[in-house]
């Protein structure tokens, strides 16, 4: 009998432990459907705001030797627009990523999705390159508490918080989120970084500062998952630089119950999910694990 790779992230049940990370793709239901059939256990949308945002002008993405640097600016058509689109969804497990600056923003957005099929919400408390949202919110414990309490009182489905490394101790953000009733933590978001054109001596991104993603941030993300799962009794989703099955295994051993894949989707497209799922299954067979939960957090024993 093949190992059971299904997993639970708190109240969220996934057939497979690999998820699409927020931001790498847009909000196309057709694309989400294709990725689900190709092995993704759930799809996290691009972060949505209360009203449409245009984002930053080009250039917004820089391809690096080993990863990406982006400052798209959270461009999106707004939560009400996508809620209307989502009314067509019947089977695909979609987690809606939300971004805002005050509790009322999030409450308004969640109310837009009351009558459509949503697996959960992921609160983006860690975007590194948009002012007045993201890291500025995540670095304010009182605001994090107010947002999560308001969201939990409004939402009928589980709520995750995506954290990153800002100007304050990210573990305090996690602590506040746990005390406020969050159902799970996604760690981590992209890291603040920049690139400069040596010919023109100008920053390449129009916003100058962007978010670094891809393999270079994986060791940092693994460390964060390990620390969070060691200090708090909260389900964790690992995110950051995962492109192979052994990358995913590292996060699981560190304490993650599932993983999100972003930059690697741009490199390998749909095949990355089935490839990683199959690798996890073969690893479990080799190590005699019957259920994925049996190996979650094993590295913390040493």
SVG drawing of the C-alpha trace seen along z (x, -y; Angstrom):
<svg xmlns="http://www.w3.org/2000/svg" viewBox="-24 -55 52 57">
<polyline fill="none" stroke="black" stroke-width="0.4" points="0.0,0.0 1.3,-3.4 2.1,-5.9 -0.7,-8.3 0.5,-11.8 -2.7,-13.6 -2.2,-16.1 -4.0,-18.4 -3.1,-22.0 -5.2,-22.5 -8.8,-22.4 -7.8,-22.3 -7.5,-18.9 -5.4,-18.4 -5.2,-15.4 -1.6,-16.3 0.9,-18.4 1.9,-20.7 0.2,-24.1 0.5,-26.9 2.0,-29.9 0.4,-33.3 1.7,-35.8 3.4,-33.7 0.2,-33.4 -2.9,-35.5 -6.5,-34.5 -7.4,-32.4 -9.8,-29.6 -8.8,-27.7 -5.1,-27.8 -6.1,-26.8 -8.1,-23.9 -5.1,-22.7 -2.7,-22.9 -5.1,-21.0 -5.4,-18.2 -1.6,-18.2 -1.1,-17.5 -1.5,-20.7 -3.3,-20.1 -4.6,-23.6 -4.2,-26.9 -3.5,-30.2 -4.6,-33.2 -2.7,-36.4 -3.2,-38.8 -6.5,-40.7 -7.3,-44.1 -10.6,-45.9 -10.4,-47.9 -8.5,-47.3 -4.8,-48.2 -2.7,-49.0 0.6,-48.1 4.0,-49.5 5.1,-50.4 7.6,-48.1 10.2,-46.8 8.6,-44.8 10.5,-41.5 14.2,-40.7 15.5,-37.2 18.5,-36.4 21.1,-33.6 19.2,-31.6 15.8,-33.1 13.7,-36.2 13.4,-39.7 10.0,-41.3 8.1,-44.4 4.8,-44.0 3.0,-46.1 0.2,-43.7 -1.6,-44.6 -5.1,-43.0 -8.7,-43.6 -10.1,-43.7 -11.8,-41.2 -15.4,-41.8 -14.3,-41.1 -12.7,-37.8 -15.6,-36.8 -17.9,-37.1 -15.5,-34.9 -15.2,-32.3 -19.0,-31.7 -18.2,-29.4 -15.8,-27.2 -17.3,-23.9 -14.4,-21.6 -11.0,-23.3 -9.7,-24.0 -8.8,-27.7 -7.4,-29.7 -7.9,-33.4 -5.0,-35.7 -6.1,-39.0 -4.1,-42.2 -5.1,-45.4 -4.2,-48.0 -7.0,-48.0 -9.4,-45.3 -12.4,-46.8 -10.6,-46.1 -10.4,-42.4 -13.9,-42.2 -15.3,-43.8 -13.4,-41.4 -14.4,-38.3 -18.0,-39.3 -17.6,-39.3 -16.9,-35.5 -19.6,-34.4 -21.6,-32.6 -18.9,-31.1 -16.7,-28.0 -13.5,-28.9 -11.2,-26.5 -9.8,-29.3 -8.1,-32.7 -4.4,-33.6 -3.8,-37.1 -0.8,-38.6 1.0,-40.3 4.4,-40.3 4.6,-41.8 8.1,-43.5 7.6,-46.2 4.2,-47.9 3.8,-50.7 1.1,-50.7 0.3,-47.0 2.3,-43.8 5.3,-44.1 4.2,-47.4 1.0,-45.6 2.9,-42.5 5.4,-44.6 2.5,-46.1 1.3,-43.5 -1.8,-45.5 -2.9,-45.8 -2.2,-42.1 -4.3,-41.2 -7.2,-43.5 -7.2,-42.2 -7.1,-38.5 -9.8,-38.9 -12.1,-40.7 -11.4,-38.2 -12.0,-35.2 -15.3,-36.7 -16.4,-37.1 -15.0,-34.1 -16.8,-30.7 -13.7,-29.0 -10.1,-28.6 -7.7,-31.6 -3.9,-31.5 -1.4,-34.3 1.6,-34.6 4.6,-36.1 7.9,-37.4 11.1,-39.0 10.5,-42.7 11.9,-45.3 10.6,-43.5 11.0,-39.9 8.8,-37.8 8.3,-35.3 6.4,-38.0 4.1,-38.4 3.5,-34.6 2.9,-34.8 0.3,-37.5 -1.3,-35.6 -1.6,-32.5 -3.0,-34.4 -5.5,-36.0 -6.9,-32.6 -5.2,-32.1 -5.6,-28.6 -2.2,-28.3 1.0,-30.1 2.6,-30.3 6.3,-31.0 7.9,-32.9 7.3,-35.6 9.9,-37.0 12.9,-39.0 13.6,-42.6 16.3,-43.0 17.4,-45.0 19.4,-44.9 21.4,-47.7 22.2,-47.9 26.0,-48.5 25.9,-50.2 23.3,-52.8 24.0,-52.8 20.2,-52.8 18.2,-50.4 16.5,-47.9 13.1,-47.7 10.9,-50.8 10.2,-50.6 13.9,-50.1 13.3,-47.6 11.6,-44.3 11.1,-40.8 13.7,-38.0 12.3,-34.5 13.6,-31.2 16.3,-28.8 18.5,-31.5 15.9,-32.0 15.2,-28.4 17.7,-28.0 16.2,-31.1 12.6,-29.7 13.6,-26.3 15.0,-27.9 11.9,-30.0 9.6,-26.9 11.8,-25.1 11.7,-28.0 8.0,-28.5 7.1,-24.9 9.5,-24.5 8.1,-27.5 4.4,-27.4 1.7,-24.7 0.4,-25.9 0.2,-24.2 2.8,-25.6 3.0,-25.8 6.5,-26.1 7.2,-28.4 10.4,-29.7 12.7,-28.3 11.1,-24.9 11.8,-23.4 12.5,-19.6 11.1,-16.8 14.0,-16.9 13.5,-20.7 9.9,-19.9 11.1,-17.1 13.4,-19.5 10.4,-21.7 8.3,-18.7 11.2,-17.5 11.5,-21.0 7.9,-21.0 5.7,-22.0 2.6,-20.1 2.4,-21.3 4.5,-23.3 3.8,-26.1 5.6,-26.3 6.0,-29.6 9.1,-30.4 9.6,-26.8 6.2,-26.9 7.6,-29.6 10.5,-27.3 8.7,-23.9 5.1,-24.9 2.5,-22.3 4.9,-19.3 6.5,-20.5 3.6,-19.4 3.3,-15.8 7.1,-15.6 7.4,-16.7 4.4,-14.6 6.0,-11.5 9.3,-12.2 7.7,-12.6 5.9,-9.3 9.1,-7.4 11.0,-8.9 8.2,-7.8 8.4,-4.2 12.2,-4.2 11.9,-5.4 8.9,-3.2 6.5,-6.1 2.9,-5.2 1.5,-8.7 3.0,-12.0 2.3,-13.2 4.7,-10.6 7.7,-12.6 6.5,-16.1 9.0,-17.8 11.3,-14.8 14.4,-17.1 13.4,-18.8 14.2,-15.6 17.9,-16.0"/>
</svg>
